[in-house]
Amino acid sequence: MTILHSAQRSTGILFLVAVAAFTVSSSVLAATFDWPDILREPAPYVLERFHEGGTTLIVTWFAVAWTYALLAVPVLLLPAALGRETDPVLRAATAIGAASVLLSLIGFLRWVFVVPPLAAAWAGGTGTEAAWTAQHQFGGALLGEHLGQVLAVVWSVTVSVIVLRDHRALGVAGLIASTLYLLNQGDVLATAIPGFPVWDAAGPVGSTAWGLWIAALGAVLLARGRKKRETAARAVSREGSSQAATAIGTP
């Protein structure tokens, strides 16, 4: 039981750290580069803004990418924290969740390794609009926004269903947040299918709700691990007191 309590505490802390770190780095990116709205702007505008951002902007994207990648660690630890290491459904969902983080990481890191030379070429007068569009749709829309987000929703829905029995509020909140996050796919699919229905608020509302649910999951795990550890400590203390009393009464 001590191992379970430790896993719950560690996983809870890591979920909270991952959410906090990504929130800080992505907030800086939003303030300095108008992310994520800029993702749907024309290539000339994005490349010019990126080139103006210089090294600082590249470092910001690097931080955004790897702070999001932190999420993979508690995702992989979650089965142990829930005491369901052998649950085949949760194991499959864990693999899907980890794959989601990896795909999103690739989408983020293209801003560090792919976009800079394109922006430099654009600033130098070399037309790169076609190359920009190709990498943007492949690395961004396909890998990061479509596959990354859809697989993240599959993971969070599965986890929400699993925790419904023991923590109904957390499970219901997870299902709602996952549904809102999934609605952002309208905006992603509209990049390939003109006229596809789009709810403009789905991106910010869905991603914020999903992030808050991740933080809530971490907080619940942390609180549960602490409570069970304290309960176990009290049980050990009572057992010790009982043994001491027995020893005193023994001739």
Accessible surface in RSA format (square Angstrom, percent):
REM  Atomic radii and reference values for relative SASA: ProtOr
REM  Chains: A
REM  Algorithm: Lee & Richards
REM  Probe-radius: 1.40
REM  Slices: 20
REM RES _ NUM      All-atoms   Total-Side   Main-Chain    Non-polar    All polar
REM                ABS   REL    ABS   REL    ABS   REL    ABS   REL    ABS   REL
RES MET A   1   152.74  79.1 111.98  74.1  40.76  97.0  85.16  72.4  67.58  89.5
RES THR A   2   107.97  76.8 106.11 107.6   1.85   4.4  70.17  94.2  37.80  57.1
RES ILE A   3   149.67  85.2 146.74 109.3   2.93   7.1 149.09 107.4   0.58   1.6
RES LEU A   4    39.28  21.9  35.21  25.2   4.07  10.2  37.88  26.6   1.40   3.8
RES HIS A   5     7.80   4.3   7.80   5.4   0.00   0.0   5.14   5.3   2.67   3.1
RES SER A   6    61.55  52.0  55.28  73.8   6.28  14.5  28.64  61.0  32.91  46.1
RES ALA A   7    21.67  19.9  13.19  20.4   8.48  19.3  21.16  29.8   0.50   1.3
RES GLN A   8     4.00   2.2   4.00   2.9   0.00   0.0   0.00   0.0   4.00   3.0
RES ARG A   9   103.06  43.3 103.06  52.5   0.00   0.0   9.96  13.6  93.10  56.4
RES SER A  10    46.97  39.7  43.01  57.4   3.96   9.1  22.96  48.9  24.00  33.6
RES THR A  11     0.34   0.2   0.34   0.3   0.00   0.0   0.00   0.0   0.34   0.5
RES GLY A  12     0.00   0.0   0.00   N/A   0.00   0.0   0.00   0.0   0.00   0.0
RES ILE A  13    60.89  34.6  60.40  45.0   0.49   1.2  60.89  43.8   0.00   0.0
RES LEU A  14    60.36  33.6  58.91  42.1   1.44   3.6  58.91  41.4   1.44   3.9
RES PHE A  15     0.00   0.0   0.00   0.0   0.00   0.0   0.00   0.0   0.00   0.0
RES LEU A  16    57.46  32.0  53.63  38.4   3.84   9.6  54.02  37.9   3.44   9.3
RES VAL A  17    74.77  49.2  71.04  64.3   3.73   9.0  74.31  64.6   0.47   1.3
RES ALA A  18     3.47   3.2   2.06   3.2   1.41   3.2   2.40   3.4   1.07   2.8
RES VAL A  19    31.57  20.8  26.41  23.9   5.16  12.4  31.37  27.3   0.19   0.5
RES ALA A  20    56.79  52.2  49.95  77.1   6.84  15.6  56.59  79.7   0.20   0.5
RES ALA A  21    28.50  26.2  17.27  26.7  11.23  25.6  26.76  37.7   1.74   4.6
RES PHE A  22    44.75  22.4  44.75  27.7   0.00   0.0  44.75  27.1   0.00   0.0
RES THR A  23    71.79  51.1  69.36  70.3   2.43   5.8  56.86  76.4  14.92  22.6
RES VAL A  24   100.49  66.1  96.58  87.4   3.91   9.4 100.10  87.0   0.39   1.1
RES SER A  25    10.90   9.2   6.27   8.4   4.64  10.7  10.90  23.2   0.00   0.0
RES SER A  26    14.38  12.2  13.32  17.8   1.06   2.4   2.65   5.6  11.73  16.4
RES SER A  27    59.75  50.5  49.39  65.9  10.36  23.9  35.03  74.6  24.71  34.6
RES VAL A  28    70.64  46.5  67.03  60.7   3.61   8.7  70.55  61.3   0.09   0.3
RES LEU A  29     0.00   0.0   0.00   0.0   0.00   0.0   0.00   0.0   0.00   0.0
RES ALA A  30    43.09  39.6  32.10  49.5  10.99  25.0  32.35  45.6  10.74  28.5
RES ALA A  31    90.22  83.0  46.47  71.7  43.75  99.5  57.92  81.6  32.30  85.6
RES THR A  32    81.78  58.2  56.66  57.4  25.12  59.9  62.37  83.8  19.41  29.3
RES PHE A  33     1.12   0.6   1.12   0.7   0.00   0.0   1.12   0.7   0.00   0.0
RES ASP A  34    62.59  43.8  58.93  58.7   3.66   8.7  14.23  33.5  48.36  48.2
RES TRP A  35    44.84  18.0  39.73  19.2   5.12  12.0  37.35  19.9   7.50  12.2
RES PRO A  36    67.25  49.0  63.28  57.7   3.97  14.4  63.35  52.3   3.90  24.2
RES ASP A  37    97.60  68.4  86.88  86.5  10.72  25.3  23.68  55.7  73.92  73.7
RES ILE A  38     0.05   0.0   0.00   0.0   0.05   0.1   0.05   0.0   0.00   0.0
RES LEU A  39    18.12  10.1  15.72  11.2   2.39   6.0  15.78  11.1   2.33   6.3
RES ARG A  40    84.96  35.7  53.06  27.0  31.91  76.0  54.00  73.8  30.97  18.8
RES GLU A  41    73.04  41.9  63.30  47.9   9.74  23.2   2.83   5.5  70.21  57.3
RES PRO A  42    86.02  62.7  74.02  67.5  12.00  43.6  85.81  70.8   0.22   1.3
RES ALA A  43     7.05   6.5   2.20   3.4   4.85  11.0   2.20   3.1   4.85  12.8
RES PRO A  44    46.44  33.8  45.88  41.8   0.56   2.0  46.11  38.1   0.33   2.1
RES TYR A  45    90.90  42.4  86.43  49.2   4.47  11.6  67.97  51.1  22.93  28.3
RES VAL A  46     0.11   0.1   0.11   0.1   0.00   0.0   0.11   0.1   0.00   0.0
RES LEU A  47     0.00   0.0   0.00   0.0   0.00   0.0   0.00   0.0   0.00   0.0
RES GLU A  48    95.33  54.7  93.42  70.7   1.91   4.6  24.80  48.0  70.54  57.6
RES ARG A  49    61.26  25.7  58.25  29.7   3.00   7.2  20.04  27.4  41.22  25.0
RES PHE A  50     4.68   2.3   3.91   2.4   0.77   2.0   3.91   2.4   0.77   2.2
RES HIS A  51    92.26  50.4  79.97  55.6  12.29  31.4  52.73  54.3  39.53  46.0
RES GLU A  52   119.50  68.6  83.08  62.9  36.42  86.7  46.85  90.6  72.66  59.3
RES GLY A  53    30.28  37.3   0.00   N/A  30.28  37.3  19.37  53.1  10.92  24.5
RES GLY A  54    32.85  40.5   0.00   N/A  32.85  40.5  32.32  88.7   0.53   1.2
RES THR A  55   103.60  73.7  96.44  97.8   7.16  17.1  59.82  80.4  43.78  66.2
RES THR A  56   103.94  73.9  99.13 100.5   4.81  11.5  65.52  88.0  38.41  58.1
RES LEU A  57     7.88   4.4   5.70   4.1   2.18   5.5   7.61   5.3   0.27   0.7
RES ILE A  58    45.91  26.1  45.91  34.2   0.00   0.0  45.91  33.1   0.00   0.0
RES VAL A  59    88.42  58.2  87.30  79.0   1.12   2.7  88.24  76.7   0.18   0.5
RES THR A  60    15.29  10.9  11.69  11.9   3.60   8.6   5.83   7.8   9.45  14.3
RES TRP A  61     1.06   0.4   1.06   0.5   0.00   0.0   1.06   0.6   0.00   0.0
RES PHE A  62    92.40  46.2  92.40  57.2   0.00   0.0  92.40  56.0   0.00   0.0
RES ALA A  63    39.44  36.3  32.98  50.9   6.46  14.7  39.43  55.5   0.01   0.0
RES VAL A  64     0.00   0.0   0.00   0.0   0.00   0.0   0.00   0.0   0.00   0.0
RES ALA A  65     0.00   0.0   0.00   0.0   0.00   0.0   0.00   0.0   0.00   0.0
RES TRP A  66   116.74  46.8 113.60  55.0   3.14   7.4 111.52  59.5   5.22   8.5
RES THR A  67    25.87  18.4  25.23  25.6   0.63   1.5  25.54  34.3   0.33   0.5
RES TYR A  68    22.89  10.7  21.48  12.2   1.42   3.7  19.37  14.6   3.52   4.3
RES ALA A  69    14.17  13.0   8.94  13.8   5.24  11.9   9.23  13.0   4.95  13.1
RES LEU A  70    76.66  42.7  73.18  52.4   3.48   8.7  74.86  52.6   1.81   4.9
RES LEU A  71    11.15   6.2  11.15   8.0   0.00   0.0  11.15   7.8   0.00   0.0
RES ALA A  72    22.53  20.7  22.53  34.8   0.00   0.0  22.53  31.7   0.00   0.0
RES VAL A  73    70.77  46.6  69.54  63.0   1.23   3.0  70.59  61.3   0.18   0.5
RES PRO A  74     0.46   0.3   0.46   0.4   0.00   0.0   0.46   0.4   0.00   0.0
RES VAL A  75     1.52   1.0   1.52   1.4   0.00   0.0   1.52   1.3   0.00   0.0
RES LEU A  76   101.02  56.3  83.47  59.7  17.55  44.1  83.47  58.6  17.55  47.2
RES LEU A  77    69.75  38.8  68.95  49.3   0.80   2.0  69.75  49.0   0.00   0.0
RES LEU A  78     0.01   0.0   0.01   0.0   0.00   0.0   0.01   0.0   0.00   0.0
RES PRO A  79    12.29   9.0  12.29  11.2   0.00   0.0  12.29  10.1   0.00   0.0
RES ALA A  80    32.50  29.9  30.12  46.5   2.38   5.4  30.12  42.4   2.38   6.3
RES ALA A  81     0.00   0.0   0.00   0.0   0.00   0.0   0.00   0.0   0.00   0.0
RES LEU A  82    33.23  18.5  10.91   7.8  22.32  56.1  13.71   9.6  19.52  52.5
RES GLY A  83    43.42  53.5   0.00   N/A  43.42  53.5  13.85  38.0  29.58  66.2
RES ARG A  84    80.47  33.8  75.04  38.3   5.43  12.9  24.20  33.1  56.26  34.1
RES GLU A  85    96.56  55.4  87.11  65.9   9.44  22.5  41.23  79.7  55.33  45.2
RES THR A  86   118.21  84.1 105.94 107.4  12.28  29.3  73.30  98.5  44.91  67.9
RES ASP A  87    22.48  15.7  16.50  16.4   5.99  14.2  13.45  31.7   9.03   9.0
RES PRO A  88   100.10  73.0  91.93  83.8   8.17  29.7  94.75  78.2   5.36  33.3
RES VAL A  89    92.65  61.0  86.78  78.6   5.87  14.2  91.40  79.4   1.25   3.4
RES LEU A  90     0.03   0.0   0.03   0.0   0.00   0.0   0.03   0.0   0.00   0.0
RES ARG A  91   145.62  61.1 137.21  69.9   8.40  20.0  25.39  34.7 120.23  72.9
RES ALA A  92    56.61  52.1  46.04  71.0  10.57  24.1  55.06  77.5   1.55   4.1
RES ALA A  93     2.86   2.6   1.41   2.2   1.45   3.3   2.34   3.3   0.52   1.4
RES THR A  94    11.62   8.3  11.62  11.8   0.00   0.0  11.36  15.3   0.27   0.4
RES ALA A  95    63.32  58.2  51.09  78.8  12.23  27.8  57.99  81.7   5.33  14.1
RES ILE A  96    52.38  29.8  50.42  37.6   1.97   4.7  52.38  37.7   0.00   0.0
RES GLY A  97     2.81   3.5   0.00   N/A   2.81   3.5   1.84   5.0   0.97   2.2
RES ALA A  98    24.66  22.7  20.29  31.3   4.37   9.9  20.65  29.1   4.01  10.6
RES ALA A  99    38.80  35.7  33.58  51.8   5.22  11.9  37.92  53.4   0.88   2.3
RES SER A 100     1.62   1.4   1.62   2.2   0.00   0.0   1.22   2.6   0.40   0.6
RES VAL A 101     6.14   4.0   6.14   5.6   0.00   0.0   6.14   5.3   0.00   0.0
RES LEU A 102   101.72  56.7  99.67  71.3   2.05   5.2 101.48  71.3   0.24   0.6
RES LEU A 103    31.20  17.4  31.20  22.3   0.00   0.0  31.20  21.9   0.00   0.0
RES SER A 104    11.20   9.5   9.49  12.7   1.71   3.9   5.07  10.8   6.13   8.6
RES LEU A 105    18.17  10.1  18.17  13.0   0.00   0.0  18.17  12.8   0.00   0.0
RES ILE A 106    76.27  43.4  73.20  54.5   3.07   7.4  74.99  54.0   1.28   3.5
RES GLY A 107     5.86   7.2   0.00   N/A   5.86   7.2   4.85  13.3   1.01   2.3
RES PHE A 108    28.32  14.2  28.02  17.4   0.30   0.8  28.02  17.0   0.30   0.9
RES LEU A 109    27.97  15.6  27.43  19.6   0.54   1.4  27.80  19.5   0.17   0.5
RES ARG A 110    18.27   7.7  14.51   7.4   3.76   9.0  11.79  16.1   6.48   3.9
RES TRP A 111     2.95   1.2   2.95   1.4   0.00   0.0   0.06   0.0   2.89   4.7
RES VAL A 112    21.36  14.1  11.86  10.7   9.50  22.9  11.86  10.3   9.50  25.8
RES PHE A 113   136.84  68.5 113.53  70.3  23.31  60.6 117.28  71.1  19.56  56.0
RES VAL A 114    60.11  39.6  57.22  51.8   2.89   7.0  59.42  51.6   0.69   1.9
RES VAL A 115     0.00   0.0   0.00   0.0   0.00   0.0   0.00   0.0   0.00   0.0
RES PRO A 116    26.13  19.0  20.28  18.5   5.84  21.2  22.40  18.5   3.73  23.2
RES PRO A 117    79.44  57.9  68.12  62.1  11.33  41.2  74.75  61.7   4.69  29.1
RES LEU A 118    26.44  14.7  26.19  18.7   0.24   0.6  26.44  18.6   0.00   0.0
RES ALA A 119     1.75   1.6   1.75   2.7   0.00   0.0   1.75   2.5   0.00   0.0
RES ALA A 120    55.46  51.0  45.85  70.8   9.61  21.9  46.58  65.6   8.87  23.5
RES ALA A 121    32.31  29.7  22.35  34.5   9.97  22.7  31.87  44.9   0.45   1.2
RES TRP A 122    72.01  28.9  62.68  30.3   9.33  21.9  48.16  25.7  23.85  38.7
RES ALA A 123    55.21  50.8  15.92  24.6  39.29  89.4  24.55  34.6  30.66  81.2
RES GLY A 124    64.99  80.2   0.00   N/A  64.99  80.2  34.21  93.9  30.78  68.9
RES GLY A 125    70.09  86.4   0.00   N/A  70.09  86.4  37.42 102.7  32.67  73.2
RES THR A 126    81.34  57.9  76.32  77.4   5.02  12.0  50.72  68.1  30.62  46.3
RES GLY A 127    68.16  84.1   0.00   N/A  68.16  84.1  34.78  95.4  33.38  74.8
RES THR A 128    12.60   9.0   9.07   9.2   3.53   8.4  12.60  16.9   0.00   0.0
RES GLU A 129    89.18  51.2  87.90  66.5   1.28   3.0  25.08  48.5  64.10  52.3
RES ALA A 130    86.09  79.2  69.21 106.8  16.88  38.4  77.75 109.5   8.35  22.1
RES ALA A 131    49.28  45.3  37.02  57.1  12.26  27.9  44.93  63.3   4.35  11.5
RES TRP A 132     6.41   2.6   6.41   3.1   0.00   0.0   0.63   0.3   5.79   9.4
RES THR A 133    67.68  48.1  66.70  67.6   0.98   2.3  53.79  72.2  13.89  21.0
RES ALA A 134    64.31  59.1  50.21  77.5  14.10  32.1  60.67  85.4   3.64   9.6
RES GLN A 135    26.55  14.8  19.85  14.5   6.71  16.0  25.67  54.6   0.89   0.7
RES HIS A 136    16.28   8.9  16.14  11.2   0.14   0.4  15.26  15.7   1.02   1.2
RES GLN A 137    58.51  32.7  55.83  40.8   2.68   6.4  34.15  72.7  24.36  18.5
RES PHE A 138   121.60  60.8 118.23  73.2   3.37   8.8 121.29  73.5   0.31   0.9
RES GLY A 139     6.88   8.5   0.00   N/A   6.88   8.5   6.83  18.7   0.06   0.1
RES GLY A 140     2.63   3.2   0.00   N/A   2.63   3.2   2.63   7.2   0.00   0.0
RES ALA A 141     7.69   7.1   6.64  10.3   1.05   2.4   6.90   9.7   0.79   2.1
RES LEU A 142    75.35  42.0  71.72  51.3   3.63   9.1  75.28  52.9   0.07   0.2
RES LEU A 143    24.99  13.9  24.99  17.9   0.00   0.0  24.99  17.6   0.00   0.0
RES GLY A 144    10.56  13.0   0.00   N/A  10.56  13.0   7.41  20.3   3.15   7.1
RES GLU A 145    22.96  13.2  22.77  17.2   0.18   0.4  15.05  29.1   7.91   6.5
RES HIS A 146    56.30  30.8  56.30  39.1   0.00   0.0  30.67  31.6  25.62  29.8
RES LEU A 147    63.86  35.6  63.86  45.7   0.00   0.0  63.86  44.8   0.00   0.0
RES GLY A 148     0.36   0.4   0.00   N/A   0.36   0.4   0.05   0.1   0.31   0.7
RES GLN A 149    25.49  14.3  24.61  18.0   0.88   2.1   5.66  12.1  19.82  15.0
RES VAL A 150    41.09  27.0  40.89  37.0   0.20   0.5  41.03  35.7   0.06   0.2
RES LEU A 151    43.70  24.3  43.70  31.3   0.00   0.0  43.70  30.7   0.00   0.0
RES ALA A 152     3.05   2.8   2.04   3.2   1.01   2.3   3.05   4.3   0.00   0.0
RES VAL A 153    10.10   6.6  10.10   9.1   0.00   0.0  10.10   8.8   0.00   0.0
RES VAL A 154    58.72  38.6  54.73  49.5   3.98   9.6  58.33  50.7   0.38   1.0
RES TRP A 155     3.23   1.3   3.23   1.6   0.00   0.0   2.92   1.6   0.31   0.5
RES SER A 156     0.00   0.0   0.00   0.0   0.00   0.0   0.00   0.0   0.00   0.0
RES VAL A 157    53.45  35.2  53.45  48.4   0.00   0.0  53.45  46.4   0.00   0.0
RES THR A 158    24.64  17.5  20.86  21.1   3.78   9.0   9.39  12.6  15.24  23.0
RES VAL A 159     0.00   0.0   0.00   0.0   0.00   0.0   0.00   0.0   0.00   0.0
RES SER A 160     0.00   0.0   0.00   0.0   0.00   0.0   0.00   0.0   0.00   0.0
RES VAL A 161    84.51  55.6  76.08  68.9   8.43  20.3  76.08  66.1   8.43  22.9
RES ILE A 162    26.33  15.0  12.48   9.3  13.85  33.4  18.39  13.2   7.94  21.5
RES VAL A 163    11.29   7.4   8.90   8.1   2.40   5.8  11.29   9.8   0.00   0.0
RES LEU A 164    46.46  25.9  41.94  30.0   4.52  11.4  42.08  29.6   4.38  11.8
RES ARG A 165   196.14  82.4 158.60  80.8  37.54  89.4  81.48 111.4 114.66  69.5
RES ASP A 166    93.64  65.6  62.53  62.2  31.11  73.6  17.83  42.0  75.81  75.6
RES HIS A 167    60.93  33.3  56.65  39.4   4.29  11.0  40.60  41.8  20.34  23.7
RES ARG A 168   173.82  73.0 167.38  85.3   6.43  15.3  58.45  79.9 115.37  69.9
RES ALA A 169    72.12  66.3  57.92  89.4  14.20  32.3  66.21  93.2   5.91  15.6
RES LEU A 170     9.17   5.1   5.76   4.1   3.40   8.6   9.09   6.4   0.08   0.2
RES GLY A 171     0.00   0.0   0.00   N/A   0.00   0.0   0.00   0.0   0.00   0.0
RES VAL A 172    57.14  37.6  57.14  51.7   0.00   0.0  57.14  49.7   0.00   0.0
RES ALA A 173    45.89  42.2  39.05  60.3   6.84  15.6  43.42  61.1   2.47   6.5
RES GLY A 174     0.08   0.1   0.00   N/A   0.08   0.1   0.00   0.0   0.08   0.2
RES LEU A 175    55.76  31.1  54.55  39.0   1.21   3.1  54.88  38.5   0.88   2.4
RES ILE A 176   100.35  57.1  97.21  72.4   3.13   7.6 100.28  72.2   0.07   0.2
RES ALA A 177     4.49   4.1   3.86   6.0   0.63   1.4   4.27   6.0   0.22   0.6
RES SER A 178     0.38   0.3   0.38   0.5   0.00   0.0   0.35   0.7   0.04   0.1
RES THR A 179    79.15  56.3  75.97  77.0   3.18   7.6  53.42  71.8  25.73  38.9
RES LEU A 180    43.50  24.2  43.50  31.1   0.00   0.0  43.50  30.5   0.00   0.0
RES TYR A 181    20.95   9.8  20.72  11.8   0.23   0.6   2.64   2.0  18.31  22.6
RES LEU A 182    77.92  43.4  74.95  53.6   2.98   7.5  75.69  53.2   2.24   6.0
RES LEU A 183    86.38  48.1  77.22  55.2   9.15  23.0  80.73  56.7   5.64  15.2
RES ASN A 184    14.47  10.0  14.31  13.8   0.16   0.4   0.16   0.4  14.31  13.8
RES GLN A 185    14.48   8.1  14.48  10.6   0.00   0.0  14.24  30.3   0.24   0.2
RES GLY A 186     8.45  10.4   0.00   N/A   8.45  10.4   5.41  14.8   3.04   6.8
RES ASP A 187    40.56  28.4  39.51  39.3   1.05   2.5   8.23  19.4  32.33  32.2
RES VAL A 188     6.27   4.1   4.84   4.4   1.43   3.5   4.84   4.2   1.43   3.9
RES LEU A 189    57.99  32.3  57.24  40.9   0.76   1.9  57.99  40.7   0.00   0.0
RES ALA A 190    29.52  27.1  17.07  26.3  12.45  28.3  17.39  24.5  12.13  32.1
RES THR A 191    49.09  34.9  13.86  14.0  35.23  84.0  22.00  29.5  27.09  41.0
RES ALA A 192    73.79  67.8  43.93  67.8  29.86  67.9  50.46  71.1  23.33  61.8
RES ILE A 193    87.13  49.6  86.58  64.5   0.55   1.3  87.13  62.7   0.00   0.0
RES PRO A 194   124.56  90.8 100.37  91.5  24.20  88.0 105.37  87.0  19.19 119.3
RES GLY A 195    79.97  98.6   0.00   N/A  79.97  98.6  43.50 119.4  36.47  81.7
RES PHE A 196    70.27  35.2  61.18  37.9   9.09  23.6  64.35  39.0   5.91  16.9
RES PRO A 197   105.33  76.8  90.84  82.8  14.49  52.7 100.87  83.3   4.46  27.7
RES VAL A 198    62.01  40.8  25.82  23.4  36.19  87.2  27.85  24.2  34.16  92.7
RES TRP A 199   119.93  48.1 111.31  53.9   8.63  20.3  93.50  49.9  26.43  42.9
RES ASP A 200   126.86  88.9 104.66 104.2  22.20  52.5  40.77  96.0  86.09  85.9
RES ALA A 201    35.20  32.4  30.75  47.5   4.45  10.1  34.44  48.5   0.76   2.0
RES ALA A 202     0.48   0.4   0.48   0.7   0.00   0.0   0.48   0.7   0.00   0.0
RES GLY A 203    17.13  21.1   0.00   N/A  17.13  21.1  15.01  41.2   2.12   4.7
RES PRO A 204    79.06  57.6  71.92  65.6   7.14  26.0  78.34  64.7   0.72   4.5
RES VAL A 205    62.98  41.4  57.40  52.0   5.58  13.4  62.02  53.9   0.95   2.6
RES GLY A 206     0.02   0.0   0.00   N/A   0.02   0.0   0.00   0.0   0.02   0.0
RES SER A 207    51.38  43.4  43.36  57.9   8.02  18.5  29.90  63.7  21.48  30.1
RES THR A 208    79.60  56.6  70.41  71.4   9.19  21.9  55.15  74.1  24.45  37.0
RES ALA A 209    24.35  22.4  17.68  27.3   6.67  15.2  21.50  30.3   2.85   7.6
RES TRP A 210    15.26   6.1  15.26   7.4   0.00   0.0  15.26   8.1   0.00   0.0
RES GLY A 211    19.97  24.6   0.00   N/A  19.97  24.6  19.97  54.8   0.00   0.0
RES LEU A 212   118.86  66.2 113.92  81.5   4.93  12.4 114.20  80.2   4.65  12.5
RES TRP A 213     6.70   2.7   2.37   1.1   4.34  10.2   6.17   3.3   0.54   0.9
RES ILE A 214     2.03   1.2   2.03   1.5   0.00   0.0   2.03   1.5   0.00   0.0
RES ALA A 215    22.26  20.5  21.56  33.3   0.70   1.6  21.84  30.8   0.41   1.1
RES ALA A 216    40.23  37.0  33.26  51.3   6.97  15.9  39.74  56.0   0.49   1.3
RES LEU A 217     1.34   0.7   1.34   1.0   0.00   0.0   1.34   0.9   0.00   0.0
RES GLY A 218     0.00   0.0   0.00   N/A   0.00   0.0   0.00   0.0   0.00   0.0
RES ALA A 219    46.08  42.4  41.93  64.7   4.14   9.4  42.95  60.5   3.13   8.3
RES VAL A 220    31.48  20.7  27.75  25.1   3.74   9.0  30.89  26.8   0.59   1.6
RES LEU A 221     2.60   1.4   2.60   1.9   0.00   0.0   2.60   1.8   0.00   0.0
RES LEU A 222    30.40  16.9  30.40  21.7   0.00   0.0  30.40  21.3   0.00   0.0
RES ALA A 223    58.84  54.1  51.22  79.0   7.62  17.3  55.50  78.2   3.34   8.9
RES ARG A 224    59.84  25.1  54.68  27.9   5.16  12.3  15.93  21.8  43.91  26.6
RES GLY A 225     0.00   0.0   0.00   N/A   0.00   0.0   0.00   0.0   0.00   0.0
RES ARG A 226   114.15  47.9 114.15  58.2   0.00   0.0  28.58  39.1  85.58  51.9
RES LYS A 227   144.51  70.5 142.42  87.4   2.09   5.0  87.18  78.5  57.33  61.1
RES LYS A 228    71.97  35.1  69.47  42.6   2.50   6.0  44.62  40.2  27.35  29.1
RES ARG A 229    98.45  41.3  97.48  49.7   0.96   2.3  57.34  78.4  41.11  24.9
RES GLU A 230    84.55  48.5  81.31  61.5   3.24   7.7  29.08  56.2  55.47  45.3
RES THR A 231    63.13  44.9  63.13  64.0   0.00   0.0  55.72  74.8   7.41  11.2
RES ALA A 232    39.47  36.3  32.62  50.3   6.85  15.6  39.05  55.0   0.42   1.1
RES ALA A 233    60.94  56.0  48.39  74.7  12.55  28.5  55.84  78.6   5.10  13.5
RES ARG A 234   127.27  53.4 124.39  63.4   2.87   6.8  58.97  80.6  68.29  41.4
RES ALA A 235    44.20  40.6  38.92  60.1   5.28  12.0  40.10  56.5   4.09  10.8
RES VAL A 236   103.10  67.8 100.80  91.3   2.30   5.5 101.11  87.9   1.98   5.4
RES SER A 237    69.86  59.0  57.82  77.2  12.04  27.7  33.11  70.5  36.75  51.5
RES ARG A 238   149.97  63.0 143.15  73.0   6.82  16.2  75.26 102.9  74.70  45.3
RES GLU A 239   102.36  58.8  95.91  72.6   6.45  15.4  36.31  70.2  66.05  53.9
RES GLY A 240    35.21  43.4   0.00   N/A  35.21  43.4  29.57  81.1   5.64  12.6
RES SER A 241    71.40  60.3  58.69  78.3  12.71  29.3  38.89  82.8  32.51  45.5
RES SER A 242    66.08  55.8  57.13  76.2   8.95  20.6  30.66  65.3  35.41  49.6
RES GLN A 243   111.67  62.4 103.97  76.0   7.70  18.3  41.30  87.9  70.37  53.4
RES ALA A 244    52.30  48.1  43.58  67.3   8.72  19.8  51.56  72.6   0.73   1.9
RES ALA A 245    63.58  58.5  50.74  78.3  12.83  29.2  54.44  76.7   9.13  24.2
RES THR A 246    90.11  64.1  79.53  80.6  10.58  25.2  66.78  89.7  23.32  35.3
RES ALA A 247    67.60  62.2  48.70  75.2  18.90  43.0  55.08  77.6  12.52  33.2
RES ILE A 248   149.32  85.0 121.34  90.4  27.98  67.4 128.92  92.8  20.39  55.3
RES GLY A 249    63.36  78.1   0.00   N/A  63.36  78.1  36.80 101.0  26.55  59.5
RES THR A 250    84.71  60.3  64.92  65.8  19.79  47.2  55.71  74.8  29.01  43.9
RES PRO A 251   168.88 123.1 101.43  92.5  67.44 245.2 143.16 118.2  25.72 159.8
END  Absolute sums over single chains surface
CHAIN  1 A    12671.2      10678.6       1992.6       9181.3       3489.9
END  Absolute sums over all chains
TOTAL         12671.2      10678.6       1992.6       9181.3       3489.9
